[in-house]
Amino acid sequence: MMDITYDYYRIFYYVAKYKSFTRAASILMNSQPNITRSMNNLERQLGCRLFIRSNRGVRLTADGESLYKHVAVAFEQLQTAERELENAANLRSGSVTISATETALHGILLPVLRAYHAKYPDVHLRIQNQKTHSAVEAVRNRLADLAVVTTPTQISRPLQETRLLDFHEVLVCGANCGDLPDKPRHLAEIKEYPMVSLGRDSMTFQFYNDFFFKYGLEYTVDVEAATADQLLPLITNDLGIGFVPESLIEGRNLTDQVYRIPLIEEVPVRSICLIEYSGSALDSAAARLKEMLLQAAGR
């Protein structure tokens, strides 16, 4: 078997392209004797003459022309691949697909995406707004690089979960809820009021269904919202009471809009988590976004 190195073909490519040993030596930052010696070795190993040298320069033989057609295609494809890999490694290109729930989007993802896009504007971002189960399945089916979702996630291998931050949810109502916010209430007391919530196919519904069941109560939803960002508008327009992230009402002017209903039973803490496929490494663009999410979470 002939032992022909990549360097020989690389040298051949430049000598053949520029019809000059001197020009090839300059481009490759090598000496002309080394270039000549390498081409002599290549001709000897291939058993044919590749160049015709003359005072007027270098030209390819018929065998040289035939070899160059193949080497040029292969070498230029390698150069293109190297440039693409370099651009991806330096985040001058590439794309990241992130599947996220509404709460996770506003809770941590948006400010991280803003910082990421400012630093790496050439990376294409695709954001999928989904419920937890759908977001997790998007990663499992390789339709998303990462998912940022709220618990419970109910993941299984080969998916991997990393907790980013915890958050609390509070029970709130609109202006026409009487004296409901005036004193702490038991869950049983609020059962007579219509409840606004995400639907049965959401992990949020499952979370509160389990919470109510713990106290022997059924979690009944009267008004189903399609996304988490619909909850507060529905509640402030007096369609019912409901649980929303505490951060959603902090710093707002709540006068005549929304009121917090204190509960005697403590609502369990929920978390925003990062979901990834543990069976394969992330590419550079997705890996950097993951790193920035972990930094934002102080992990």
Secondary structure, 3 states (H helix, E strand, C coil): CCCCCHHHHHHHHHHHHHCCHHHHHHHCCCCHHHHHHHHHHHHHHHCCCCEEEECCEEEECHHHHHHHHHHHHHHHHHHHHHHHHHHHHCCCCCEEEEEECHHHHHHHHHHHHHHHHHHCCCCEEEEEECCHHHHHHHHHCCCCCEEEEECCCCCCCCEEEEEEEEECEEEEECCCCCCHHHCCECHHHHCCCCEEEECCCCHHHHHHHHHHHHCCCCCCCCEEECCHHHHHHHHHCCCCEEEEEHHHHCCCCCCCCCEEECECCCCCCEEEEEEEECCCCCCHHHHHHHHHHHHHCCC
